[in-house]
Amino acid sequence: MKREINLIIQEVIIVEGKNDTNKIKQAVDADTIETNGSAINEETIQLIKHAQRKRGVIIFTDPDYPGERIRKMIQQRVPGCKHAFLPKSVAQSKTRNKIGIEHASISAIRDALRRTQEEITNRRYSSDITKMDLIALGLIGKRDSKHFREQIGNLLAIGYTNSKQLLKRLHLFQISKEELNEAMQHILERGD
């Protein structure tokens, strides 16, 4: 069996709890700050701000409603954070119906963090996607829009968003119109 070279993450990774920290440390060499769920206190926010100034921060919360809420709270209070995402399908517990970073495989965690690092180092263009493009693709304003946004979020590794946040997330990760169109074509061909 080929042993993987340990991935070292310079930034501090923000996770929800101790089990997430333990799983992250199995996957990569990194430091974490735990929010202890969605009740983030001012002391934790100040710690995250300090980490952002000194080393940078990657928000890596669970792919569920509370995780997305925590992500938004931190993003509002601590500008410039990077983001790592896992699709719900790879973060689901096998034995219980729970979702979280702690239930993901080591390789899925490494892949999500690698993508975050690659997106930061490979920024060559800004996103040229408009709201009209999203409407034309059926990602906003149609009966199946929510389903398609979920599929796009998984395929492009940007996480699920509501219709108001999708354009912002595509711009955050500098997804091009071409990449979005290719992803949507792939989804339509699969018939998901």
URBELNOR-V579873 format. One record per residue. N is the residue number from 1. RES is the residue in three letters. PHI is phi as a letter, one per 20 degrees, with the letter a starting at -180 (NA if undefined). D_LAST is the distance of its C-alpha to the last C-alpha in Angstrom with 2 decimals. Layout:
N:RES:PHI:D_LAST  N:RES:PHI:D_LAST
This chain:
1:MET:NA:34.74  2:LYS:f:34.49  3:ARG:e:35.20  4:GLU:f:33.20  5:ILE:f:35.39  6:ASN:f:35.28  7:LEU:e:33.36  8:ILE:d:35.70  9:ILE:d:34.40  10:GLN:f:37.12  11:GLU:f:35.57  12:VAL:e:35.78  13:ILE:e:32.47  14:ILE:e:32.06  15:VAL:c:30.56  16:GLU:e:30.81  17:GLY:b:33.07  18:LYS:f:35.06  19:ASN:f:32.40  20:ASP:f:30.19  21:THR:g:33.29  22:ASN:g:34.00  23:LYS:f:30.53  24:ILE:g:30.70  25:LYS:f:34.19  26:GLN:f:33.06  27:ALA:e:30.56  28:VAL:b:32.66  29:ASP:e:36.16  30:ALA:b:35.88  31:ASP:d:37.47  32:THR:c:35.69  33:ILE:c:36.54  34:GLU:e:35.31  35:THR:e:34.75  36:ASN:l:35.36  37:GLY:n:32.49  38:SER:e:32.17  39:ALA:e:35.93  40:ILE:f:36.64  41:ASN:e:40.36  42:GLU:f:42.31  43:GLU:f:43.61  44:THR:f:40.13  45:ILE:f:39.23  46:GLN:f:42.50  47:LEU:f:41.77  48:ILE:f:38.37  49:LYS:g:40.18  50:HIS:f:42.77  51:ALA:f:40.24  52:GLN:f:38.50  53:ARG:f:41.91  54:LYS:e:42.98  55:ARG:c:39.97  56:GLY:n:36.80  57:VAL:c:34.08  58:ILE:d:30.45  59:ILE:e:28.71  60:PHE:c:26.45  61:THR:e:25.67  62:ASP:f:23.27  63:PRO:e:19.68  64:ASP:b:20.55  65:TYR:g:22.52  66:PRO:f:25.94  67:GLY:f:24.99  68:GLU:f:23.75  69:ARG:f:26.96  70:ILE:f:29.10  71:ARG:g:27.52  72:LYS:f:28.35  73:MET:f:31.83  74:ILE:f:32.67  75:GLN:g:31.31  76:GLN:f:33.53  77:ARG:e:36.58  78:VAL:c:36.21  79:PRO:f:35.26  80:GLY:n:33.96  81:CYS:f:31.98  82:LYS:e:29.34  83:HIS:c:26.01  84:ALA:c:24.02  85:PHE:c:20.63  86:LEU:c:18.71  87:PRO:f:15.15  88:LYS:g:15.57  89:SER:f:14.06  90:VAL:e:17.07  91:ALA:d:19.59  92:GLN:e:19.42  93:SER:f:22.55  94:LYS:f:22.54  95:THR:e:25.40  96:ARG:c:25.00  97:ASN:e:22.25  98:LYS:d:23.16  99:ILE:c:21.45  100:GLY:r:23.52  101:ILE:g:24.56  102:GLU:f:26.98  103:HIS:e:24.32  104:ALA:f:22.62  105:SER:f:23.84  106:ILE:g:26.57  107:SER:f:24.58  108:ALA:f:21.68  109:ILE:f:24.44  110:ARG:g:26.21  111:ASP:f:23.19  112:ALA:f:22.55  113:LEU:f:26.27  114:ARG:f:26.54  115:ARG:g:23.91  116:THR:f:26.00  117:GLN:f:29.11  118:GLU:f:27.75  119:GLU:f:26.52  120:ILE:f:30.01  121:THR:e:31.87  122:ASN:d:29.81  123:ARG:f:29.96  124:ARG:d:30.96  125:TYR:b:29.74  126:SER:e:28.80  127:SER:f:25.60  128:ASP:d:26.00  129:ILE:e:23.07  130:THR:d:24.18  131:LYS:f:23.02  132:MET:f:23.01  133:ASP:f:20.48  134:LEU:f:18.09  135:ILE:f:18.81  136:ALA:f:18.39  137:LEU:e:14.89  138:GLY:n:13.95  139:LEU:e:13.95  140:ILE:c:17.06  141:GLY:n:18.44  142:LYS:d:15.70  143:ARG:g:14.42  144:ASP:e:10.79  145:SER:g:12.36  146:LYS:g:12.40  147:HIS:f:8.70  148:PHE:f:8.49  149:ARG:f:11.70  150:GLU:f:10.61  151:GLN:f:8.00  152:ILE:f:10.94  153:GLY:g:13.39  154:ASN:f:12.12  155:LEU:f:11.83  156:LEU:e:15.17  157:ALA:l:16.72  158:ILE:d:18.07  159:GLY:m:16.99  160:TYR:f:15.58  161:THR:c:17.76  162:ASN:f:18.60  163:SER:f:19.05  164:LYS:f:22.66  165:GLN:e:22.11  166:LEU:g:19.28  167:LEU:f:21.78  168:LYS:f:24.22  169:ARG:f:21.93  170:LEU:f:20.93  171:HIS:f:24.69  172:LEU:g:25.62  173:PHE:e:23.73  174:GLN:l:24.78  175:ILE:f:21.44  176:SER:e:22.35  177:LYS:g:20.97  178:GLU:f:20.32  179:GLU:f:18.28  180:LEU:f:16.18  181:ASN:f:15.73  182:GLU:f:14.86  183:ALA:f:12.21  184:MET:f:10.66  185:GLN:f:11.15  186:HIS:f:9.52  187:ILE:f:6.17  188:LEU:f:6.86  189:GLU:f:8.17  190:ARG:f:5.56  191:GLY:m:3.82  192:ASP:f:0.00
